[in-house]
Amino acid sequence: MKVLRDKKELQLTVTVGELKDEEVVASAPEKGELGMTVQKLTPQIAESLGLEKADGVVVSAVDPGSVADEAGIRRGDRHR
């Protein structure tokens, strides 16, 4: 997965596989919340972040100690 952090592209390694019923490798709060807020990347937001394109979403907040925080997601990361 590629994310944009501090105007630099960062490659994160993601492994996709079959999850066995008994095996829990990560969990989120029961409501499915990951502890982050995202918003659509508008031309205005893209410009303020120094980005050429307004595609994807940008992380606008990350709750301390949340699943997103533990995964290394930070405010300002762009996800496409």
N, C-alpha and C positions, 0 to 999 in steps of 0.2 A: 504494500500500500504506500502511496506517496502522499506526504503532507507538506505543506509549505509553512515553514517556521522562520521568522526573522528574515523574510525575503529569500530564503534558501530552501530548495527542495530537499526533503529528508525521506529516505527510503526506509520503511519499517518492514520487517519480515513478518509475514502472516502465514500460518500453517492451516490449511483446510483439511479436515479429515472427518471421519465418521465418529460421532460421540456415542459411546455405549451408554445404555440406560443407567447403569450404576455409577458410572464415572462422572465426577464433577470436577472440571478443571478450572472453572471460574464461575462466579455467581454475581448476580445483581440483586438489589432489593426486590422484594416480591412484586412491586408494581412495574418492574421492568425499567426503572430509572437508573441511568448510568452516572448521574451526578454532573451533567454538563448541559449547557444551553447552547444551541446553535441558531444561526439565522442565515437566511439566504444572502449570498454575496451579491450585493447590488453594485452598480457602477460607482456610486459614491463611496461605499465602504472599500471597494477594491482600490480606488484612487488614494484613499486615506492610508491604506496599508502598502502603497507603492506597487500594486499589482497591475499588470497589463490587461488581464482578463477578469471578468466578473462571472466566473462559473463555479458552481459548487456551493458549499456552505462554509461559514467561518464560526469557530468556537468563540462565544462571547462570554462564557463563564464556566468555571470548573469548581465544583464543591471540594474543599479540602478533605482528604481521606476517602473520597468516593472511588468507585470502580474506574472512572475516567482518569482521576488523579493518579491512581496507582498504575494505570497503563501508560502514564507519561504524556497524556493529552494536556495541552496548555492553551490558555486564552490566546486567541489570534491565529491558532492553527487553521489552515484551510484544508478542507476535505472535498475531493471530487468524486 
